[in-house]
C-alpha cells in the first residue's frame, strides 16, 4: 500500500486554515478595489519562451519545466545530450509553470494592447511555482496577490503602492512592519562609482542576499564574480547607510554618488516619491530607504520595494518595483509599469505566529438545525430555507441520531448556534435556540431565529 505524501514545498490547507487565508485574500482584494484596480487571471502554464530570460540566470534555474506530451525524448540525438541541459531543455519541454504574475501580465498586455485603456490597473491573485529549496517561509507553490499599473511613468503610482502596503498590513493587524525602498538607478550609480560600470545586475544579485548571508559572504560572492579588492573597498560606504532616517540617507547618498548622473536621477525619483507620500498625509509612515535593497529580478529599472514583518524571522512578505521595458521582450517596447506583490503564504505564517487572526475569521456555519425525528426534520427544512434566504450560513444535521452527537458535531465545527427541534417544538412552533458558547437556551419562532443570530454575530464582530 502506498503511503500518501505531498511534494516538498507544498501544503494542504484544511477548513480552518482556508478561512484564515480567505481573510487575507479578502482584505487585500478590498484594498486593491479601493485603489481602482481591476481583476485579471492568466493560465498556470506559460510557454517557456515567455518565462525564460526575464528573471536573471538564478531565476531561470528555478523555473518548473513541463515535459512535452508523449515520447518527449524521441527526437533527441547524442549531440543534444552532450550539449547540456540548457540547450536540450527546449527540445523536450515547451511549457513551464509561471514563476510570478508580472511576466504573464506583461504578455497579456501586449496580446491585448488594442483593447486596453491606458493606464491599465489590474490585480491578480493566483498561485506561482518555483523550484526552490523548501525552508521556513519558502515554498515551491505559493500564492501572490499582485497589483500593477502600466502605461504611465508617473511617480504617483509608486506613492500609491506605498499607501496600499500600509493599508493592507494595518487592516490585517500587522502593525510592526518596515517598507524598504530603493531605486535601481541608484544601484547602477553605485556600480559606476566603485569602478564597475554596467555591472549593476551582478552587484544586485549579490547584495540582494545581504539579509540572508551577511556582509562578508556578499563580498566573497562579488570576489568570485570578478570584482576587484579596490571595487569592494569603494563599496564599503554602502553598508553604513542602514537603519538611518530617510533624509539622512538621502543626503549621504547624494554626496557619495554625486559623480553619477544615473544615480542622481534615481535619487530625484526617490525623493519625489517620498514627498508625494507625505502630501497624501500618510500617518505613522513605516518607510525606510535601504540602498542595499536590490530585488534579484532583472526586469526592475526604477523604484523597488520590499516589506518585512519585524516581529518574526521570515523573509520579505511583499515586494515589487518599476519596470520600464518588460513588454519590450514581447514586441511592445517603452511601456512602463510598476507593481507590488503580497506573498499570502508568508503573511499567513506571520499572522499565525503572532496570533493575529480575528476570532471567527471567515466563520462557516452559524446555525446547525438538529431534528430529533422524521417529523422534526419536516419542520427543519422550511427553517433551513428561511435562514439561508436571510444570508445566515446554516446546515441541517443529515442523520437522525442522538442529540449529544449533534451537539458534539456543532462543538467540533465551532458552530455557535444550534436549533433543537423535538416533538414539543413541532407542536408549539416555538423552536429551541441554543447558544453553544454560553450554554443558554431560548424559545423562538422560526422567523425570529435568523434576526437574533444576525444581531448577535454582528455585535460579536464589533466587540
VEXNU-574747 format. One record per residue (C-alpha): residue in one letter; x, y negated, z; residue number from 0. Coordinates in Angstrom, 1 decimal. Example, Ala and Ser with C-alpha at 12.3 -4.5 7.8 and 13.67 -1.06 7.14 Angstrom:
# VEXNU-574747
["A",[12.3,4.5,7.8],0];
["S",[13.7,1.1,7.1],1];
# end
This chain:
# VEXNU-574747
["X",[0.0,0.0,0.0],0];
["X",[1.4,-3.4,-1.0],1];
["X",[1.7,-6.0,1.8],2];
["X",[0.2,-9.3,0.7],3];
["X",[2.7,-12.2,0.7],4];
["X",[3.0,-15.7,-0.6],5];
["X",[5.8,-17.1,-2.8],6];
["X",[8.2,-19.1,-0.7],7];
["X",[7.5,-22.8,-0.5],8];
["X",[3.7,-22.3,-0.9],9];
["X",[0.9,-22.2,1.7],10];
["X",[-2.7,-21.2,2.3],11];
["X",[-5.0,-23.8,3.9],12];
["X",[-7.9,-22.5,5.9],13];
["X",[-11.1,-24.4,6.5],14];
["X",[-9.9,-26.5,9.5],15];
["X",[-6.7,-27.4,7.6],16];
["X",[-8.6,-28.3,4.5],17];
["X",[-10.9,-30.5,6.4],18];
["X",[-7.9,-32.4,7.7],19];
["X",[-6.3,-32.5,4.2],20];
["X",[-9.6,-33.8,2.8],21];
["X",[-9.5,-36.6,5.4],22];
["X",[-6.1,-37.6,4.0],23];
["X",[-7.3,-37.4,0.4],24];
["X",[-10.4,-39.4,1.1],25];
["X",[-8.5,-42.1,3.0],26];
["X",[-6.0,-42.5,0.2],27];
["X",[-8.7,-42.4,-2.5],28];
["X",[-10.8,-45.1,-0.9],29];
["X",[-7.7,-47.4,-0.8],30];
["X",[-6.9,-46.7,-4.5],31];
["X",[-10.5,-47.6,-5.4],32];
["X",[-10.5,-50.8,-3.3],33];
["X",[-7.4,-51.9,-5.3],34];
["X",[-9.2,-51.3,-8.6],35];
["X",[-7.5,-48.0,-9.7],36];
["X",[-9.5,-45.5,-11.9],37];
["X",[-9.3,-41.7,-11.6],38];
["X",[-7.4,-39.5,-14.0],39];
["X",[-6.3,-35.9,-14.3],40];
["X",[-3.8,-34.2,-16.5],41];
["X",[-3.1,-30.4,-17.1],42];
["X",[-0.9,-28.4,-14.8],43];
["X",[1.1,-27.3,-17.8],44];
["X",[3.1,-29.6,-20.0],45];
["X",[5.4,-28.9,-22.9],46];
["X",[8.9,-28.6,-21.6],47];
["X",[9.9,-31.2,-24.2],48];
["X",[7.6,-33.6,-22.3],49];
["X",[9.3,-32.9,-19.0],50];
["X",[13.0,-32.5,-19.7],51];
["X",[15.3,-35.4,-19.7],52];
["X",[13.1,-37.6,-17.5],53];
["X",[14.3,-36.6,-14.0],54];
["X",[18.1,-36.5,-14.4],55];
["X",[20.2,-33.3,-14.5],56];
["X",[19.3,-32.3,-11.0],57];
["X",[15.6,-32.8,-11.6],58];
["X",[15.6,-30.8,-14.8],59];
["X",[17.1,-27.9,-12.9],60];
["X",[14.1,-27.9,-10.6],61];
["X",[11.5,-27.5,-13.4],62];
["X",[9.4,-24.4,-13.3],63];
["X",[9.6,-22.9,-16.8],64];
["X",[6.8,-20.6,-18.1],65];
["X",[7.9,-17.7,-20.3],66];
["X",[6.2,-17.6,-23.7],67];
["X",[3.4,-15.1,-24.1],68];
["X",[4.1,-11.6,-25.4],69];
["X",[7.6,-10.4,-26.1],70];
["X",[9.3,-13.7,-25.3],71];
["X",[12.8,-12.3,-25.9],72];
["X",[12.1,-10.6,-29.2],73];
["X",[13.9,-13.2,-31.3],74];
["X",[16.9,-13.7,-29.1],75];
["X",[20.3,-12.9,-30.5],76];
["X",[23.6,-12.1,-28.9],77];
["X",[24.7,-15.7,-29.8],78];
["X",[21.7,-17.1,-27.9],79];
["X",[22.6,-15.0,-24.8],80];
["X",[26.2,-16.3,-24.9],81];
["X",[25.1,-19.9,-25.3],82];
["X",[23.9,-20.0,-21.7],83];
["X",[20.5,-20.8,-20.1],84];
["X",[20.4,-24.5,-21.1],85];
["X",[20.3,-23.7,-24.8],86];
["X",[18.5,-20.4,-24.5],87];
["X",[15.6,-21.6,-22.4],88];
["X",[13.7,-23.5,-25.3],89];
["X",[13.6,-20.2,-27.2],90];
["X",[11.8,-18.3,-24.5],91];
["X",[9.9,-21.0,-22.6],92];
["X",[8.0,-23.8,-24.4],93];
["X",[5.9,-24.9,-21.4],94];
["X",[6.5,-25.8,-17.7],95];
["X",[4.6,-26.8,-14.6],96];
["X",[4.6,-30.5,-14.1],97];
["X",[7.3,-31.9,-11.8],98];
["X",[5.5,-35.1,-10.9],99];
["X",[2.4,-37.1,-12.1],100];
["X",[4.2,-40.0,-13.6],101];
["X",[5.7,-38.4,-16.7],102];
["X",[2.4,-36.8,-17.6],103];
["X",[0.7,-40.1,-17.1],104];
["X",[3.2,-41.8,-19.5],105];
["X",[2.5,-39.1,-22.0],106];
["X",[-1.3,-39.7,-21.6],107];
["X",[-0.9,-43.4,-22.0],108];
["X",[1.0,-43.0,-25.3],109];
["X",[-1.6,-40.5,-26.6],110];
["X",[-4.5,-42.7,-25.7],111];
["X",[-2.9,-46.2,-26.2],112];
["X",[-5.6,-47.3,-28.7],113];
["X",[-8.4,-46.7,-26.3],114];
["X",[-6.9,-48.1,-23.0],115];
["X",[-7.5,-51.6,-21.7],116];
["X",[-4.2,-53.1,-20.6],117];
["X",[-3.0,-53.5,-17.9],118];
["X",[-4.2,-50.0,-17.1],119];
["X",[-4.6,-49.0,-13.5],120];
["X",[-5.0,-45.3,-12.7],121];
["X",[-4.9,-43.0,-9.7],122];
["X",[-4.2,-39.3,-9.8],123];
["X",[-4.4,-36.7,-7.0],124];
["X",[-3.1,-33.3,-8.1],125];
["X",[-0.5,-30.6,-7.2],126];
["X",[3.0,-30.6,-8.6],127];
["X",[5.7,-27.9,-8.6],128];
["X",[9.5,-28.0,-8.0],129];
["X",[11.9,-25.0,-7.9],130];
["X",[13.5,-26.4,-4.8],131];
["X",[14.9,-24.6,-1.8],132];
["X",[12.0,-24.5,0.7],133];
["X",[12.6,-26.0,4.1],134];
["X",[10.7,-28.2,6.6],135];
["X",[8.7,-30.8,4.8],136];
["X",[9.9,-29.5,1.4],137];
["X",[7.7,-27.2,-0.6],138];
["X",[7.6,-25.7,-4.1],139];
["X",[3.9,-26.5,-4.6],140];
["X",[2.6,-29.7,-3.1],141];
["X",[0.1,-32.5,-3.8],142];
["X",[0.8,-36.0,-4.8],143];
["X",[-1.5,-39.0,-4.8],144];
["X",[-0.3,-41.5,-7.4],145];
["X",[-1.4,-45.0,-8.3],146];
["X",[0.3,-46.7,-11.3],147];
["X",[-0.2,-49.9,-13.3],148];
["X",[1.2,-50.0,-16.9],149];
["X",[1.1,-52.9,-19.4],150];
["X",[2.4,-55.7,-17.2],151];
["X",[5.7,-56.9,-15.8],152];
["X",[4.1,-58.9,-13.1],153];
["X",[5.6,-58.6,-9.6],154];
["X",[2.1,-58.9,-8.2],155];
["X",[1.9,-55.1,-8.8],156];
["X",[4.9,-54.4,-6.6],157];
["X",[3.4,-56.7,-3.9],158];
["X",[0.1,-54.8,-4.1],159];
["X",[1.9,-51.5,-3.8],160];
["X",[3.4,-52.7,-0.5],161];
["X",[-0.1,-53.7,0.7],162];
["X",[-1.5,-50.4,-0.3],163];
["X",[1.2,-48.5,1.6],164];
["X",[0.4,-50.4,4.8],165];
["X",[-3.4,-49.9,4.4],166];
["X",[-3.1,-46.2,3.7],167];
["X",[-0.8,-45.4,6.7],168];
["X",[-2.7,-47.6,9.1],169];
["X",[-6.0,-46.1,8.1],170];
["X",[-4.5,-42.6,8.6],171];
["X",[-3.4,-43.6,12.1],172];
["X",[0.3,-43.5,11.3],173];
["X",[1.4,-46.8,12.7],174];
["X",[5.2,-46.3,13.2],175];
["X",[6.5,-46.3,9.7],176];
["X",[9.0,-48.1,7.6],177];
["X",[8.6,-49.2,4.0],178];
["X",[12.1,-49.3,2.5],179];
["X",[12.5,-51.3,-0.7],180];
["X",[15.4,-51.9,-3.1],181];
["X",[15.9,-52.6,-6.8],182];
["X",[17.7,-50.5,-9.4],183];
["X",[19.2,-53.7,-10.9],184];
["X",[21.0,-54.2,-7.5],185];
["X",[22.4,-50.7,-7.8],186];
["X",[23.6,-51.4,-11.3],187];
["X",[25.2,-54.6,-10.0],188];
["X",[26.9,-52.6,-7.2],189];
["X",[28.4,-50.3,-9.8],190];
["X",[29.8,-53.3,-11.6],191];
["X",[31.2,-55.0,-8.5],192];
["X",[33.0,-51.8,-7.3],193];
["X",[34.6,-51.3,-10.7],194];
["X",[32.5,-48.5,-12.3],195];
["X",[30.1,-50.4,-14.6],196];
["X",[27.5,-48.2,-16.2],197];
["X",[27.8,-45.5,-13.6],198];
["X",[24.8,-46.6,-11.5],199];
["X",[23.0,-43.3,-12.3],200];
["X",[25.8,-41.3,-10.9],201];
["X",[26.1,-43.6,-7.9],202];
["X",[22.3,-43.4,-7.3],203];
["X",[22.2,-39.6,-7.3],204];
["X",[24.9,-39.6,-4.6],205];
["X",[23.8,-42.3,-2.3],206];
["X",[20.2,-41.1,-2.5],207];
["X",[21.4,-38.3,-0.3],208];
["X",[22.7,-40.6,2.4],209];
["X",[20.0,-39.7,4.9],210];
["X",[20.4,-36.0,4.4],211];
["X",[24.2,-35.5,4.2],212];
["X",[25.7,-38.7,5.7],213];
["X",[28.2,-41.3,4.5],214];
["X",[31.3,-39.2,4.4],215];
["X",[29.7,-36.4,2.3],216];
["X",[28.3,-39.0,-0.1],217];
["X",[31.8,-40.4,-0.6],218];
["X",[33.1,-36.9,-1.1],219];
["X",[30.5,-36.3,-3.8],220];
["X",[31.4,-39.5,-5.5],221];
["X",[35.1,-38.5,-5.5],222];
["X",[34.1,-35.2,-7.0],223];
["X",[32.3,-37.1,-9.7],224];
["X",[35.4,-39.1,-10.6],225];
["X",[35.1,-42.3,-8.5],226];
["X",[38.5,-43.7,-7.5],227];
["X",[39.6,-44.5,-4.0],228];
["X",[39.6,-48.2,-5.0],229];
["X",[35.9,-47.9,-6.1],230];
["X",[35.0,-46.2,-2.8],231];
["X",[36.9,-48.9,-0.8],232];
["X",[34.9,-51.6,-2.7],233];
["X",[31.7,-49.7,-1.9],234];
["X",[32.2,-50.0,1.9],235];
["X",[30.1,-53.2,2.4],236];
["X",[27.0,-51.3,1.2],237];
["X",[26.9,-49.2,4.4],238];
["X",[27.0,-52.3,6.6],239];
["X",[23.6,-53.7,5.4],240];
["X",[21.4,-51.1,7.0],241];
["X",[18.7,-51.8,9.7],242];
["X",[19.0,-55.6,9.5],243];
["X",[16.4,-58.3,8.9],244];
["X",[15.4,-58.8,5.3],245];
["X",[16.6,-62.4,5.0],246];
["X",[20.0,-61.5,6.4],247];
["X",[20.4,-58.5,4.0],248];
["X",[19.4,-60.7,1.0],249];
["X",[21.9,-63.4,2.0],250];
["X",[24.7,-60.8,2.4],251];
["X",[23.9,-59.1,-0.9],252];
["X",[23.8,-62.4,-2.8],253];
["X",[27.3,-63.1,-1.5],254];
["X",[28.7,-59.7,-2.2],255];
["X",[27.1,-59.3,-5.7],256];
["X",[27.4,-62.9,-6.9],257];
["X",[29.7,-61.8,-9.8],258];
["X",[27.0,-59.5,-11.3],259];
["X",[24.2,-61.0,-13.5],260];
["X",[22.1,-57.9,-13.3],261];
["X",[22.3,-57.8,-9.5],262];
["X",[21.3,-61.4,-9.3],263];
["X",[18.2,-60.6,-11.4],264];
["X",[17.3,-57.7,-9.1],265];
["X",[17.7,-59.9,-6.0],266];
["X",[15.4,-62.6,-7.6],267];
["X",[12.8,-59.9,-8.2],268];
["X",[13.1,-58.5,-4.7],269];
["X",[12.8,-62.0,-3.2],270];
["X",[9.8,-62.9,-5.2],271];
["X",[8.0,-59.6,-4.3],272];
["X",[8.5,-60.2,-0.6],273];
["X",[7.3,-63.8,-1.0],274];
["X",[4.1,-62.6,-2.7],275];
["X",[3.5,-60.1,0.1],276];
["X",[3.9,-62.9,2.6],277];
["X",[1.4,-65.1,0.6],278];
["X",[-1.1,-62.2,0.7],279];
["X",[-1.0,-62.5,4.5],280];
["X",[0.2,-59.0,5.4],281];
["X",[0.2,-58.7,9.2],282];
["X",[3.0,-56.9,11.0],283];
["X",[4.9,-56.0,7.9],284];
["X",[7.0,-52.9,8.1],285];
["X",[9.1,-53.7,5.0],286];
["X",[12.9,-53.2,5.3],287];
["X",[15.4,-53.9,2.5],288];
["X",[17.7,-50.9,2.1],289];
["X",[20.4,-51.4,-0.6],290];
["X",[21.4,-47.7,-0.3],291];
["X",[17.9,-46.6,-1.4],292];
["X",[18.3,-45.1,-4.8],293];
["X",[15.4,-42.7,-5.6],294];
["X",[17.0,-40.0,-7.7],295];
["X",[14.6,-40.1,-10.6],296];
["X",[16.4,-41.5,-13.6],297];
["X",[13.4,-43.4,-15.1],298];
["X",[13.3,-46.2,-12.5],299];
["X",[14.6,-49.6,-13.7],300];
["X",[13.4,-52.2,-11.2],301];
["X",[11.8,-52.1,-7.7],302];
["X",[12.0,-48.8,-5.8],303];
["X",[10.1,-47.9,-2.7],304];
["X",[10.3,-45.2,0.0],305];
["X",[8.3,-44.7,3.2],306];
["X",[9.5,-43.0,6.3],307];
["X",[7.4,-42.0,9.3],308];
["X",[9.7,-42.9,12.2],309];
["X",[8.4,-40.5,14.9],310];
["X",[9.1,-37.2,13.1],311];
["X",[12.1,-35.5,11.5],312];
["X",[10.6,-35.3,8.0],313];
["X",[11.9,-36.9,4.8],314];
["X",[10.1,-39.6,2.9],315];
["X",[6.3,-39.4,2.8],316];
["X",[5.8,-41.8,0.0],317];
["X",[7.9,-43.3,-2.8],318];
["X",[7.8,-45.0,-6.2],319];
["X",[9.1,-47.8,-8.3],320];
["X",[9.2,-49.8,-11.5],321];
["X",[9.9,-48.1,-14.8],322];
["X",[10.3,-50.3,-17.9],323];
["X",[10.5,-47.8,-20.7],324];
["X",[9.2,-44.4,-19.6],325];
["X",[6.8,-44.4,-22.5],326];
["X",[9.6,-45.0,-24.9],327];
["X",[10.5,-41.3,-24.8],328];
["X",[7.1,-40.7,-26.4],329];
["X",[7.4,-43.3,-29.2],330];
["X",[6.0,-46.3,-27.4],331];
["X",[8.9,-48.4,-26.1],332];
["X",[8.7,-51.5,-24.0],333];
["X",[5.6,-50.7,-21.9],334];
["X",[6.5,-51.5,-18.3],335];
["X",[4.8,-49.8,-15.4],336];
["X",[5.1,-49.5,-11.6],337];
["X",[3.6,-46.9,-9.3],338];
["X",[3.6,-45.3,-5.8],339];
["X",[3.2,-41.7,-4.9],340];
["X",[1.9,-40.4,-1.5],341];
["X",[3.0,-36.9,-0.5],342];
["X",[0.0,-35.3,1.0],343];
["X",[1.8,-32.2,2.4],344];
["X",[4.4,-34.2,4.3],345];
["X",[1.7,-36.7,5.5],346];
["X",[-0.3,-33.7,6.8],347];
["X",[2.8,-32.4,8.6],348];
["X",[3.4,-35.8,10.2],349];
["X",[-0.2,-36.1,11.3],350];
["X",[-0.3,-32.6,12.7],351];
["X",[2.9,-33.0,14.6],352];
["X",[1.7,-36.3,16.1],353];
["X",[-1.9,-35.0,16.7],354];
["X",[-3.3,-37.9,14.7],355];
["X",[-6.3,-36.2,13.0],356];
["X",[-9.5,-37.6,14.4],357];
["X",[-11.8,-35.2,16.3],358];
["X",[-14.3,-33.6,13.9],359];
["X",[-12.4,-34.9,10.8],360];
["X",[-14.4,-33.6,7.9],361];
["X",[-16.8,-31.7,10.2],362];
["X",[-18.5,-29.0,8.3],363];
["X",[-21.8,-27.6,9.6],364];
["X",[-23.6,-29.8,12.1],365];
["X",[-26.6,-27.7,12.8],366];
["X",[-27.0,-23.9,12.9],367];
["X",[-30.5,-22.5,12.9],368];
["X",[-30.8,-19.4,15.0],369];
["X",[-34.1,-17.5,14.4],370];
["X",[-34.9,-14.7,16.9],371];
["X",[-37.1,-12.6,14.5],372];
["X",[-38.6,-12.5,11.0],373];
["X",[-41.5,-14.8,11.9],374];
["X",[-39.0,-17.4,13.3],375];
["X",[-37.0,-17.1,10.1],376];
["X",[-40.1,-18.1,8.1],377];
["X",[-40.2,-21.3,10.2],378];
["X",[-36.5,-21.8,9.8],379];
["X",[-36.4,-22.1,6.0],380];
["X",[-38.5,-25.3,5.7],381];
["X",[-36.5,-26.8,8.6],382];
["X",[-33.2,-26.0,6.7],383];
["X",[-34.6,-27.7,3.7],384];
["X",[-35.5,-30.8,5.7],385];
["X",[-32.1,-31.0,7.4],386];
["X",[-30.2,-30.8,4.1],387];
["X",[-32.6,-33.3,2.4],388];
["X",[-31.6,-35.7,5.3],389];
["X",[-27.9,-35.1,4.5],390];
["X",[-27.3,-33.1,7.6],391];
["X",[-24.9,-30.2,6.9],392];
["X",[-26.8,-27.1,8.1],393];
["X",[-26.9,-23.4,7.8],394];
["X",[-29.2,-20.5,8.8],395];
["X",[-27.7,-17.5,10.5],396];
["X",[-28.4,-14.8,7.9],397];
["X",[-28.9,-11.8,10.1],398];
["X",[-31.4,-11.1,12.9],399];
["X",[-29.1,-10.4,15.8],400];
["X",[-28.9,-11.2,19.5],401];
["X",[-28.9,-14.9,20.5],402];
["X",[-25.4,-14.6,22.1],403];
["X",[-23.8,-13.5,18.8],404];
["X",[-25.3,-16.5,17.0],405];
["X",[-24.1,-18.9,19.8],406];
["X",[-20.7,-17.4,19.7],407];
["X",[-20.7,-17.9,15.9],408];
["X",[-21.5,-21.6,16.4],409];
["X",[-18.7,-22.0,19.0],410];
["X",[-16.2,-20.3,16.8],411];
["X",[-17.0,-22.7,14.0],412];
["X",[-17.3,-25.7,16.3],413];
["X",[-20.9,-26.3,15.2],414];
["X",[-22.2,-29.0,17.6],415];
["X",[-25.9,-28.2,17.5],416];
["X",[-28.0,-25.0,17.4],417];
["X",[-31.8,-24.9,16.8],418];
["X",[-33.2,-21.9,18.7],419];
["X",[-36.4,-20.5,17.3],420];
["X",[-38.3,-17.8,19.1],421];
["X",[-42.0,-16.9,19.5],422];
["X",[-42.8,-19.9,21.7],423];
["X",[-41.2,-22.3,19.2],424];
["X",[-43.2,-20.7,16.4],425];
["X",[-46.5,-21.1,18.2],426];
["X",[-46.0,-24.6,19.5],427];
["X",[-43.9,-26.1,16.7],428];
["X",[-41.6,-27.5,19.4],429];
["X",[-38.1,-26.3,18.5],430];
["X",[-35.3,-26.0,21.0],431];
["X",[-32.2,-28.0,20.0],432];
["X",[-29.1,-27.0,22.0],433];
["X",[-26.1,-29.3,22.2],434];
["X",[-23.1,-26.9,22.2],435];
["X",[-20.7,-29.5,23.6],436];
["X",[-22.8,-30.4,26.7],437];
["X",[-25.0,-27.3,27.0],438];
["X",[-28.1,-29.5,27.2],439];
["X",[-31.4,-28.4,25.5],440];
["X",[-34.5,-30.3,24.5],441];
["X",[-37.8,-29.6,22.7],442];
["X",[-38.3,-31.5,19.4],443];
["X",[-40.5,-31.4,16.3],444];
["X",[-38.7,-30.3,13.1],445];
["X",[-38.8,-33.8,11.7],446];
["X",[-37.2,-35.3,14.9],447];
["X",[-34.2,-33.0,14.8],448];
["X",[-32.5,-34.5,11.8],449];
["X",[-32.9,-38.1,13.1],450];
["X",[-31.4,-37.2,16.5],451];
["X",[-28.5,-35.2,15.1],452];
["X",[-27.6,-38.1,12.7],453];
["X",[-27.9,-40.7,15.5],454];
["X",[-25.7,-38.7,18.0],455];
["X",[-23.0,-37.8,15.5],456];
["X",[-22.7,-41.4,14.3],457];
["X",[-22.4,-42.5,17.9],458];
["X",[-19.6,-40.0,18.5],459];
["X",[-17.8,-41.1,15.3],460];
["X",[-17.8,-44.7,16.6],461];
["X",[-16.5,-43.6,20.0],462];
# end
